[in-house]
Amino acid sequence: MKFTEIRAEDNASTVTEFLLLGFSDLPNLQGILFGLFSIIYLIILIGNSFIIVITRIDPALQKPMYFFLANFSSLEICYVSVTLPRILFNIATQDRSISVVSCATQMCFFLMLGATECFLLAVMSYDRYVAICNPLHYPLVMNPTKCTQLAAASWLGGIPVQIGQTCQIFSLHFCNSNQIDHFFCDLPPILKLACGDTSIHELSVYLVAMLFVAFPFLLILASYTKIIATILKLPTATGRAKAFSTCSSHLLVVFLFFGSATITYLRPKSTHSPGTDKLLSLFYTIVTPMFNPLIYSLRNKEVIAALRKLLHIK
């Protein structure tokens, strides 16, 4: 354990290095975990790359819905690359140390990309809302310029706030331990290591979570409430089935991601436990990105047709 700069005035010391405990409590499963996470990482990279490629080259997929899906797949690759390579490195080398700067950098990028995911899922629900509830105005409202602006706002919107939040968290003193009982540098386990009263910082985390998690989720719910009401008014069962099929994939992804993220970041600090936090984090950091390509491709006839064409399958 490395400590420097002992402060006499507050009897606290500044940590220069953390230890990511990760899955060290499963010593006999390290090889299996390395293989499992390696396979998952490859699936995420290949699956999302396929979606990016087919949405770029297939003329039938040159629509706003698939423009946002390509952005979403690019995001998933970036998002999972913030955490999984470090997990694989820690398991392979059994070197679990991470400098404070590296930890802060990982957290900052994780939070920024997490905010992007929340915003982008809200934008994708807005796209479905306009397509189903205002189909005649859809080409006008979701024009290429508007789509680019919405995507750019999703990617860039969370950067200033999340940089500020990261700086705020790492301005704290960590005096009790430098062991992070998690597989990456996330807010709840870092806050647990802080000295003294962290209630103001917890409140800050809740406010940011409300802005970047709860607010987009409420927008998505509002969009889908109107979408479902519109679908139920369609005169034919075929029309209703087609409309539902274009939305069901997105809804499934929304509930997988927002469900686990909401429980993680909107629970009081006192109710957090390392085991539960790790399990929930696995859902929104690894499991959801792995299943997204399958969810969006297997439940979408246009994507399946484009994949068949790309792979020359009749």
N, C-alpha and C positions, 0 to 999 in steps of 0.2 A: 504494500500500500504506500503510495507516494504522496506526501504532504509537503507543502512549502509555505513559507511566509506566515509564520505563527503571529497572530495578532493579539497582543497583550490586552488591548482595550476591550475586546469582546470574547477573548478566549476561544476563538474559532480559527480554523486553519483552512487554507485554500487547497482544494484537491486539484492535482495536475493530471491525473489519470483515473479513468474508471475501469471497472471489470464488468464485462457483459456476461453474466452467468448463463444466459440462454438455456440450453437443454443439458447443462452439466450434471443435473440430478438424474440423468439417464445414461450413466457411463457405458453400459453394455449395448446401447443402441446407437452409438455415435456413427458407426459405419452405415447402418441402415438409414439413419436420418440424413447423412450426407448424400447417399444414393437417391433417397426420396426427394429431397429438396433440389438436387441436380436435375432430376427428371421433370419436376414441376417447373423449374426455371426454363428448361428447354421447351416444354409445352407452351408456356406463356409467350416466349419469344417467337416461336414458330407460328402458333395460332394467331397471335395479334399481327404478326408481319404479313401473314396470308391475307388478313382482312384489309390491311393498308394497301397491299399490292392490287387486290382485285377491285377495290373501290376506286383506284387510280386508273386502271387500264380497261375496265369493262364499261362500255358506253351505257348499258342499262342501269348502271349504278351511279351515274352522274346526277345525283339528286341531293338536296340538302340533308336528308336523313342519313345518307351514306357518307357525306362530307363530315358530319359530326361523328359518325361511327369510326371513321378513319382517325379523327382527332382523339377519340376515346381510346382506340387501340394503341396509338402512339403514347398517350398518357399512361396507359397500363404498363407498357414496357419500361418507361421512365420510373414510374411509381414503384414497381417491384424491384428495379435495379438499385434503388436506394437502400434496400434492406437485405435482399437475398444473397448477393455476393459476399456481404460481410458475414452473414450466417454461415455460408459455406467455408469461408476463410477461417472463422473461429473453430468450426468443427474439424476441419482438415489439419490445422496447425495446433489446436488446443491452446492457442494464444488468445486469451479473451480480453486483453488490455486494449483500451481505446483512449486516445488523448482527449482532453476536454474540448479542444478545437474541433477535432474530428467528430466527436459526439454532437456538438452544437451544430456543425455543418449538416450531419445526417438528419438531425431533428428538424432543422430549418427547411431542407429540401423535402422531407417527408410531409411536413405541415403545409408547405406551399402547394405541393402536388395533390395532397388530400383536399385542399380548398378548391383546386382546379377541378378535381373529380366531382365535388358537390355542385359546383357551378355548371359544369358541362352536362351532368345528368339533368339539371333543371332546364338548361337550354334545349336538350333533346326532348324533354317532355313538352316544352313550349312549341317545338317544331311539330310534334304529333298533334298538339292541340289545334294549331292553325290548319294543318293538313286535314283533320277530320271535322272540326267545327266550322271552319271557314275555307272550304276547298276552292272556291272561286277566286279568293284573294290570295291563295297560297303562293303562286309564282311571284306575285307583286310584293307580298310581305317578306317572304324568305328568298329574296334575290341574292346573288353572289356577294354583293357588298355587305349586306346585312349579316349574312352567314359568317363572313370573315371577321366582321366586327364583334359578333357574339362569341366566336371562338377565341379571338384575341383577348377579349374581356375576361373570359373564363381562365385563360392561361395566366394572365397578368394581374387579375383582380386581387388575389390573396397575398401577393408578394410583400407589399409594404407592411401589412399588419403582422404577417407571420415572421418576418425578420425582426420586427419590434418585439413580438412575444418571445422569440428565442433569446434575444439580448436580455430581456427582462428576467427570464428563468435562469440564465447562466450568470446573471449578476448576483445571484444568491450565494450564500456560503454553504458548503457541504461539509459538516463537521463530524458526523457520526460514522459514516462508512462511505466507501467508494464503490461498493458492489451493487450493480444494477441487476435486479432479479427479472430480467427480460431479455429478449433476443435482439433488440435494437433500442436506440435512445428515443424513448417516447415520453410524453409529458407526465403521466401519472407516476411511473417509477422514479423519474428524476425528482419530482416534487417530494417524494417520500424521503429522499436523502437530505433535503434542505434543513438547515437549522432554524429553530425558533418558529414563530407564527407565520404560516404561509397562507392564511385565509384570504388576504388581498390578492395574492397571486392565483389562488384557486378561483376566486371570483372573476378575475381576468380571463382565466381559461374558460369558465362557463359562458362569459359574455361573447368571447370569440367563437366558441362552439355554437352558441345560439345564432350568431351571424352567419357562420360558414356551414353549419350542419342543419340546424333546426329551420332556419328561414328558407333555404333552398328546398328542404323536404316539404315544408308547408306549401310552397309554390307548386311543387310536383303534385301534391295531393289535390290542390285546387284545380290544376290542369286536368288531372285524370277524373275528377268528379264531373267536370263539364264534358270531358270526352266520353265517359261511360253514359251520361245522360243523353248525349247526342247519338251514340251507337244504338242505344235501346229504342230510339225513335225511327231507326232505319226500317224501311218497309219489308225488306227480304232477309231471310235467315242467312243467305249467302253473303250479303253485304255486311251483316253484323259479324259473321265469323271472320271475314277478311279484315275488317277494322280491328277486331279484338286481337287477331294474330300479329298485326303490326305493332301492337302496344304491349302484349303480354311479356315479350322478351325484356323490354326496357323495365317494366314493372318488377320483374323477378330480380334483375340486377339492382334496382333501387332498394328493394327491401333487404337483400343480402348485405349491401354495403352500408346503408343508413342504419339498419337495425343494430348491427354490431358496433358501428362507430358511435351511435347515440348512447348506447349502454356504457361504452368505455369512457367517453368524455363528459357525460352529464351526470354521472354518479358522484356522490360525495367521496372525498379522499378516504374517509374512514371505512368505507365499504369495499375498497379495492383489495383484491387478493392476487398474488403473483400468478397462481394457476389459472384463475378466471381471466385475468388480463391477457395472459399469453394465448389462451384459447380464442378469445374474442379478437385479438389482434391478428391471429392466423387467418381469420375469416376475411377481414377487410384488406389485409396486406398481401395475402398469397392465394387463398381459396377463390375469392371473387375474381381476381385477374385471370386465374387459370380457367374458370368456367365461362367467362364472358365470351370468348370466341365460339365455344360450343353452343351457348345459349343463343347468340345472335345469328349463327350460321344454320344450326339444325332447325330453328323455328322460323326461318326466313327463306321462302322459295326463290326469291331473286338472288340471294347470296349463294344458295345451293347451286342454282343454274350457272352462276358466274364461276364457282369453284369447279364444276364439271367441265366447263368450257376451258378453264385454265389448265386443268389436268388432262384434258382431251378424253374425258369419260362420256360416253353416250348415255 
